[in-house]
Amino acid sequence: MSKKQSSLLFIYIFVFLALIGVAIFLQSAFYLYAASALPILIVMALPDTRKNQYIRGVKDLKAVRIYKQSNEDDPLLIITFQQGFIRWNSKKLYFHLNDIQPAPHPQELANENYASLSVLGFDLTPHPSKTGWIGIDLTQLALRTANLSYTTDEITRLVIPMNDLEDTALQMMSATNTVPLGKSKNKSISA
């Protein structure tokens, strides 16, 4: 929730309560009618909590595992979860880079059946305001599963090539390190 959106929410709530108070104090129906219109604005200012989903591999250890699996040429990032854990109607699924763990023992993974879906480089985006968070576009993944023999509800593993993840992380790092020229505090150029 942005600062602008949260401040608008608090302003609407304050005005609503003030109009109710004035309506009671002055015993005026006009202020009561004005206050009855404000819940529409309050609802519009409420955050959409289902727009994005955040997962933490450390906190949700039983529900989610995020680990790096090293192959000979192409290391992969694997995100495993239980069926139905991902809200596919959300726009993005965010995970934190610090939650990446080493691969579990192969015997631990041998007994589990996974329906995998590969995540491509253009499906990954850095979070616009939080550092260390990488987003996976769930709408693109859901569209890609239309041609598969299984549905999104059956998917229990996402596979991301580490090269694509590193490119996205570099994108995030370059975005946080660059300062627009007009916003720079030190205007002098040193040779």
C-alpha positions in Angstrom: 0.0 0.0 0.0 1.5 3.3 -1.1 1.8 6.3 1.2 -0.6 8.2 -1.0 -3.2 5.5 -0.9 -2.9 5.0 2.9 -3.1 8.8 3.6 -6.3 8.9 1.4 -7.8 6.1 3.3 -7.2 7.8 6.7 -8.5 11.1 5.3 -11.7 9.5 4.1 -12.2 7.7 7.4 -11.6 11.0 9.4 -14.0 12.9 7.2 -16.6 10.2 7.5 -16.3 10.2 11.3 -16.3 14.0 11.4 -19.5 14.2 9.3 -21.2 11.7 11.6 -20.2 13.7 14.6 -21.4 17.0 13.0 -24.7 15.3 12.0 -25.3 14.2 15.6 -24.2 17.5 17.1 -26.3 19.7 14.7 -29.0 17.0 14.3 -28.9 17.5 10.6 -29.9 14.9 8.0 -27.8 16.7 5.4 -24.5 15.8 7.0 -25.8 12.3 7.6 -26.5 11.9 3.9 -23.0 13.3 3.0 -21.5 10.8 5.4 -23.4 7.9 3.9 -21.6 8.6 0.5 -18.1 8.3 2.0 -18.0 4.5 2.5 -17.8 4.2 -1.3 -14.6 6.3 -1.3 -13.3 4.3 1.7 -13.8 1.0 -0.1 -12.1 2.4 -3.3 -9.0 3.4 -1.1 -8.7 0.0 0.6 -5.7 -2.0 -0.6 -6.2 -5.0 -2.8 -4.5 -7.7 -0.7 -5.2 -10.4 -3.2 -3.4 -8.6 -6.1 0.0 -10.1 -5.2 1.1 -13.1 -3.1 4.3 -13.2 -1.0 5.9 -16.4 0.0 8.8 -16.9 2.4 10.6 -20.2 2.3 11.9 -19.7 5.8 8.6 -19.0 7.5 6.4 -21.3 5.4 8.9 -24.2 5.6 6.3 -26.9 5.5 4.3 -25.2 2.8 7.1 -23.9 0.6 10.7 -24.8 -0.2 12.9 -22.6 -2.2 16.2 -24.1 -3.1 19.0 -24.1 -5.7 19.6 -27.3 -7.5 23.0 -27.5 -9.3 23.2 -29.4 -12.5 26.3 -29.7 -14.6 25.6 -26.8 -16.9 22.4 -25.1 -15.9 21.7 -24.6 -12.2 18.0 -24.2 -11.4 16.0 -22.5 -8.7 13.2 -24.8 -7.5 10.1 -23.6 -5.6 8.0 -26.5 -4.3 4.7 -26.0 -2.6 1.5 -28.0 -1.8 -1.4 -28.1 -4.2 -3.6 -25.1 -3.9 -1.0 -23.0 -2.0 -0.6 -20.5 -4.9 -3.4 -18.1 -5.6 -3.4 -18.2 -9.4 -5.9 -15.4 -9.6 -3.2 -13.1 -8.2 -1.1 -11.0 -10.6 2.4 -11.8 -9.1 4.0 -14.3 -6.8 6.9 -12.7 -4.9 9.7 -14.6 -3.2 12.8 -13.2 -1.4 16.3 -13.9 -2.6 17.5 -14.5 1.0 15.2 -17.5 1.3 17.1 -19.6 -1.3 18.4 -22.7 0.5 20.8 -25.4 -0.6 19.2 -28.4 -2.3 17.7 -31.0 0.1 19.0 -34.6 0.1 17.9 -36.5 -3.0 16.2 -39.2 -1.0 14.0 -36.5 0.5 12.8 -35.5 -3.0 12.5 -39.1 -4.4 9.2 -39.9 -2.6 7.3 -36.8 -3.8 5.5 -36.4 -7.1 5.6 -33.0 -8.7 3.8 -31.3 -11.6 6.4 -28.8 -12.7 6.0 -25.6 -14.7 9.0 -23.7 -16.0 9.4 -20.0 -15.4 11.1 -18.0 -18.2 13.1 -14.9 -18.0 10.3 -12.6 -19.1 8.1 -14.0 -16.4 10.4 -12.5 -13.7 10.4 -8.9 -12.5 12.0 -7.2 -9.5 9.6 -5.7 -7.0 9.1 -2.0 -7.7 9.7 -0.8 -4.1 11.1 -3.7 -2.0 14.7 -4.8 -2.5 15.4 -8.5 -2.7 12.0 -9.5 -3.8 11.5 -11.1 -7.2 8.1 -11.5 -8.8 6.8 -14.2 -11.0 3.9 -13.2 -13.4 1.2 -15.7 -12.6 -1.1 -14.6 -15.4 1.5 -15.5 -18.0 2.1 -18.9 -16.3 -1.7 -19.6 -16.2 -2.0 -18.8 -19.9 0.9 -21.1 -20.7 -0.8 -24.0 -18.9 -3.8 -23.9 -21.2 -1.9 -26.1 -23.6 -0.7 -28.6 -21.0 -2.3 -31.8 -19.9 -2.6 -30.6 -16.3 -4.2 -27.5 -14.7 -2.7 -24.8 -12.5 -4.3 -26.5 -9.5 -2.2 -29.5 -10.0 1.1 -27.6 -10.2 3.4 -28.1 -7.2 6.7 -26.9 -8.4 8.1 -23.9 -10.3 11.5 -24.3 -12.0 13.5 -21.1 -12.8 16.9 -21.1 -14.6 19.5 -19.4 -12.4 20.7 -17.4 -15.4 17.3 -15.7 -15.8 17.1 -15.1 -12.0 20.6 -13.5 -12.0 19.6 -11.2 -14.9 16.5 -10.1 -13.0 18.6 -9.6 -9.8 21.1 -7.5 -11.8 18.2 -5.4 -13.1 17.1 -4.8 -9.6 20.6 -3.9 -8.5 21.0 -1.4 -11.4 17.7 0.1 -10.7 18.5 0.8 -7.0 22.0 2.1 -7.8 21.1 4.6 -10.5 20.0 8.1 -9.5 18.4 10.3 -12.1 20.7 13.2 -13.1 18.2 15.9 -12.0 17.8 14.4 -8.5 21.5 14.2 -7.7 22.5 16.3 -4.7 26.1 16.7 -5.8 26.1 18.5 -9.2 29.8 18.6 -9.6 31.5 16.3 -12.0 34.9 14.9 -11.0 37.5 13.7 -13.5 
